[in-house]
Amino acid sequence: MRLKLKLLKTLLLKIN
């Protein structure tokens, strides 16, 4: 669902 997308975005932001 959208939750996975949100988690992915957060991870990307944390990595960047």
Backbone as JSON, one array per atom type, in Angstrom:
{
  "sequence": "MRLKLKLLKTLLLKIN",
  "N": [[0.83, -1.21, 0.0], [0.25, 2.34, 0.4], [1.8, 2.85, 2.53], [4.21, 1.49, 2.33], [5.46, 2.92, 0.34], [5.77, 5.35, 1.59], [7.55, 4.64, 3.6], [9.73, 3.91, 2.06], [10.35, 6.35, 0.93], [11.1, 7.79, 3.19], [13.32, 6.35, 3.94], [14.99, 6.84, 1.8], [15.34, 9.56, 2.07], [16.64, 9.61, 4.49], [19.01, 8.3, 3.87], [20.04, 9.99, 1.93]],
  "CA": [[0.0, 0.0, 0.0], [0.99, 3.61, 0.4], [2.74, 2.85, 3.66], [5.53, 1.06, 1.84], [6.02, 4.05, -0.41], [6.2, 6.35, 2.59], [8.75, 4.1, 4.24], [10.81, 4.0, 1.07], [10.73, 7.77, 0.82], [11.81, 8.14, 4.42], [14.64, 5.71, 3.88], [15.77, 7.58, 0.8], [15.69, 10.85, 2.67], [17.65, 9.36, 5.55], [20.28, 7.96, 3.21], [20.56, 11.2, 1.29]],
  "C": [[0.86, 1.26, 0.0], [2.04, 3.65, 1.51], [4.15, 2.48, 3.19], [6.21, 2.2, 1.1], [6.55, 5.11, 0.56], [7.49, 5.89, 3.26], [9.95, 4.21, 3.31], [11.3, 5.43, 0.96], [11.53, 8.2, 2.04], [13.22, 7.58, 4.4], [15.54, 6.48, 2.92], [16.23, 8.91, 1.38], [16.76, 10.67, 3.74], [19.0, 9.06, 4.93], [20.9, 9.21, 2.59], [20.84, 12.17, 2.4]]
}
